[in-house]
């Protein structure tokens, strides 16, 4: 069931986001409900691609109906990193998808401390490209086009807990 998106709140949201951020409803060109697996397709009422941390703050305030978006009803929120989840965790049926992948994929490496600071939309290939020049590698799988997360950390015996 599609949630109602308040047009005044949506206009306020669009005006508050950075120039690189995008927000799309099913009526907007570029909106796509395609997902990684057929069983995971969930048509969101809104798909947003933030470019800054402040954009994420504004999107969460919008989804919660907080000031200045008081006229917006609360929305289910799904955060999409790499989107590699057959169960559909990176989408929302009628809610808002906050897709970090397009603009929030920066990786900063501190070679002295042997640490990588990874934004939520990063893929493992982004981490590899940033760490390899420093002689460092991530403790990750071999599929580089998947998102970076800690979801499997406990199930894999803590191997991903090497991320700080």
N, C-alpha and C positions, 0 to 999 in steps of 0.2 A: 504494500500500500504506500503510495507516494504521500509524503508529508507535505503540508501546505507551506510554501515559501512566501513570506510576506514581502510584497514588492517594495515597500518603503524601507524595511530592514535590509533587503538585498541591495538596494541602491546605496544605502549608507555603508554597507560592507564593502561594496565595490569601490567606493570613494576613499575608504580608509586603508585599502591595501596598497602595497608598493606597486610601481608601474609594471614590473615583470610578473606579478602574480596574476592568475586567471581564475575566474569563477564561471562555471557553466551549468545551466539547467538543461533538461531534456529538449527544450525548444531552441537552444542556442546552437549555432554551427560549431562543429568541433567536439560536441558532447559525444562521448562514446560509452556504451554499456558493455562493450566486449571485455571479457575477462580471460584469464589464463586457461580455465577449463569450463566446459559447457555447464557442468553442475555447480559452478561457482558464480554464474551470472546473477547479479543482483542490481536492478536498476535504481540508482541513487537519485534522490530529488535534486542534489547539488553535488558537483565535483569541483573541488578547489585545488589549485596548485600554488601553494605559497612560495615566496622567494626569500623571505626573511623570518627570523624568529618572531618578530612583532606581527607578521602576517598570521602565523600559527596562533598567537594569542588572540587576535581579532576573530579568527575563524572559530575558535573554541568558545569565545564569548557569544558569538552569533548562534552557535549550535545549542548553547545553554539558555538562550533568551535573556542574556544579561545586558546591561547598559553598554552601548546605546541601542541595543537591538531588542528592547523590551516587547515589541509587537510580534516577535518571532517565537513560535512555539518551539519547545525543545525538540532536538533531533538526535537520532541515533548517530554516533560518530564511529567511523572506521578510518584508521590511519593506514595508508598504503605506502610501504617502502618499496621493495622490489616487486610486490604483487604476486609472489610465487607461493600461493596457498590454495590448493584445490578445494578446501572446505569453505572458501569465500571470506576469510577473515579480513581481507583487504578491500572489501566492498560492503555496501549497506543497502538493504532493501528499503528504499524510501527515505533514507537518512542522508547524511553528508559524508562524502569521501574526501579526506584531506590527503592528497597525493603528493608526497614529498620528492618523488623521483625526478621530475623534470628540472627542478631548480635547486634542490637541497642535497647535492651529492659531493660536497667538498670534503676532502680528506687532508688533514694537516699532520705531518709526521715530525716527531721530536726524536731524531736519531740518537741523541745522547742518552735520553731516558728510555729509548726503545718503546715509544708509545705512539699510537695513531689516534687522532681525534676525528671521528667519522660522523658526518651528518646522516640523518635518518633515511634519506632517499638513496644513499650510496649502495652500489652493487659491489660484490666481491672484486670484480675487475678494477673498480675505482681504487679499492684498498691496495690491490696488487700493484697497480701502476704507480701508486704513491710510495709504497714501501720498498719495492725492488731496487730502485736506484740507491737506497741506503743500505743494501745488503740485508734487508729485513723481509720477513714473510709473515703472512697471517696464518693462524691455526684455523683453517676453514676447509670446506669441501673443494671438489675439483670443478664444480659448475660455477663459472664466474659471472653468469648473468642473473644470479639470484640476489635478493636483498640481504643486507647485513642485519642480523638480529640476534637476540639471546634466547629465542623461544626454545631451542633444543639443548640449551646449556646443561640442564640437569639430566636429560635423557642420554646425553652423550658422555656421561661420566665427568661433566664439568670441563670438557676440553675448550669450550667457548668462553669460559669464565676468565680466560687470559685477556679478555677485553676489559678495559677499565672505563 
